[in-house]
Every structure is written in C-alpha cells, then in structure tokens.
Amino acid sequence: MRILNYHLGIGFCMSILTACQPSTKEESGNQKPDSLEARAETMIKTDTTESMEKASLNSLEESLIAQGLVKVKEVDSSIVVFLRYSTTNNFVGVDVYGDFDEAYMQPEPAKMLAQANQYLKETNPDYNLYIYDAVRPRSVQQILWDTLDRPIEDKHKYVANPQEGSIHNYGAAVDLTIADADGQPIDMGTDFDYFGVKAYPIHEEEMLEKGELSKAQVANRRLLREVMTRAGFSTITSEWWHFNAMSRAEADQRYGIVE
C-alpha cells in the first residue's frame, strides 16, 4: 500500500511539473532571451532611423529659418501644401526634397500669399490656395537641372540654370492652384508642370476657341490670377501656376539666393 501511494505521489508531482512547462515550441520560443534581444534591437534600429530622418528634416528647415524664411502654414494654416517635388510625380520623376514637405517663403511674400487666400475666400468661402512649390533652395535647383533628361542647350526651357537662379531660389515665387472644399485641386485644364501651349495663359483664348480648354477651366485660371495679382503677385506667360512676388533683381537685392 505504501509503495502504491509512493508511486501515486510521484506521478502527481510529475503531472504538476509537466503542466507548468510550455505546451508548444512556439510558447517556449517566446520566452527565449535572444528573442527579447532581437525585439529590442529592432526597436533601437527603428528609433535610430526615425531620429536620423527627423534630424535631416530639421536640418533643412533650420537652414531656411536661419536664412530668414517663414513657414507658409504658420502665416495661414488654411492654405493647402503638397510639394510635388517631394514626390516622384513631377517632370523629372525624382523626389528631390525627401522628407521635407513644407512650403517656406520670405516673410513679405508669405503675407501676400495669405492675403490672396483671403481674397479667394471672399467670393468662394470653401476654396483655399494649394501650393505645389514655394522656396526652392539652389541645391534643389541643381538636382532638377542635373536630373532633367534634355540637351544642355534646351534645359533652360524647363528649369532655370541654378548658376543664374530663379525667383523660387530667393523664396519670392510660388507654384500653386486652388483647392475645393474637399482639399482637391480644381480643374485648370492641365496638370502642374505641363509643358505645352495649353498651360500658357497667353494662349487661353486660342485654346478656348479650339475646344482645347473649357470655359470653366479658363474661369478657374482667371480666378487664381485675380486673387494673386490683387495681392501683389505678377504672372508669367507660359505657366498658369507660377507667380512672382517681385522681380528677380529686387529679390536678389533684398534677400539673396537661398542655398
């Protein structure tokens, strides 16, 4: 009887010990120190990558701020910003800004832009200006120039030579359109950076007569020009989206090129 009880006691203890052990390899694996270390290492790598990206972003913004520029959305938070050169959906097919996706301008042009946005709301309360590009540091201009797959003698037709600079490089020009109540660009007849006569303001009447542009599309462009020029911006003949706050000579005298 004692022997039987002894064996029963041993069996009971063994069953308790067995129940306390992981029932599968997967459960046991979750307790391994090396899995915890791998998880910690992954977290460290993720944090390090995010910190590096943030530092790079801050470095560019800090440089712009140090050169006297201001963030447009801090002047008017209702203005929509979507930098097309911070995507691959642009005429060179390359993201030249990386993680940088804010619109910066010189203080006075930024205030002029906010004023234009207020003029827009006077007749169209649900509309807002929608920025494709604002200040463009000369270093970014160089990337566009180098990346553009065109003969050297033709490149100036698409992008300004970085050695000479464009008004974008001074923080005194902006590329933009109008956003509707849903934050989407309204129909202007062509996309941003469309290289063809349909994008030329001076050919709008001709395109309208030919049916290449609709009355609504031309009306939308005129609305954009109206509010921008009323705020003090000037237009150019070949791009409906481009506006200058001042001449390049004045921008050079007042600000100098943003590097």
Secondary structure, 3 states (H helix, E strand, C coil): CHHHHHHHHHHHHHHHHHHHCCCCHHHHHCCCHHHHHHHHHHHHHHHHHHHHHHHHHHHHHHHHHHCCCEEHHHHCCCCEECCHHHCCCCCCCCCCCCCCCCCEECHHHHHHHHHHHHHHHHHCCCCEEEEEECCCCHHHHHHHHHHCCCCCCCHHHCCCCCCCCCHHHHCCEEEEEEECCCCCECCCCCCCCCCCHHHCHHHHHHHHHHCCCCHHHHHHHHHHHHHHHHCCCEECCCCCCEEECCCHHHHHHHCCCCC
